[in-house]
Amino acid sequence: MNEELKNILTKVGCLYKKYGIKSVTMDDISRELGISKKTLYQYVQDKNELVGHVINLAIENQINAFDKIFNLGLNAIDEIFEVQKVLRQMIRDNNPSEEYDLKKYYPDQFQKILTIKRDQIFSHTLANLKKGKAEGLYRPELNEEIIAKIQWMRVQSTIENQIFTDDELISPQSFLEVFIYHIRGIASDKGIKVLEKKLKELESNNN
């Protein structure tokens, strides 16, 4: 994917997040981006193909964000703290209108992104659990696959929640508490000490 197309798709993605997909026409996109429809149609045949490209870029960016974390060489608990930042941003950027339009008008694309998100969160959680056990930070007897599925379910239910307000949901404190809850449930005594040290560091940095 060349940089010009990636730039176009990034801007279109912002429009979709702001206004939803259905209401944004190809004319709107041309006008907002300051390009002709002829230029736009050099890259895509129609809106369906454009939506597909936007979704593919969003997936690529998400995968890159997670891969960057897992290539940092952090211990399993520090890794989780970095992951929660990415997930929080994902939820912050989530637009119910965009998701509704995807589900109703582009069901294949909706299922695609849902499946990739599920598989990615599951596989990364599984890898983190195995890493944490190997480092002695997590309980040696925990079942990685069950915990990974529970964590995916927890993240998904957080996105679909009807209990927290949007501001509460994406607040640093609320999101942090979810992951502290997760870590305390899986950590060994050694892991709890690492967690408490990490929390003290965060508290010190916030003061």
Secondary structure by P-SEA (a helix, b strand, c coil): ccaaaaaaaaaaaaaaaacccccccaaaaaaaacccaaaaaaccccaaaaaaaaaaaaaaaaaaaaaaaaaccccaaaaaaaaaaaaaaaaaaccaaaaaaaacccaaaaaaaaaaaaaaaaaaaaaaaaaaaaaccccccccaaaaaaaaaaaaaaaaacccccccccccaaaaaaaaaaaaaacccaaaaaaaaaaaaaaaaaac
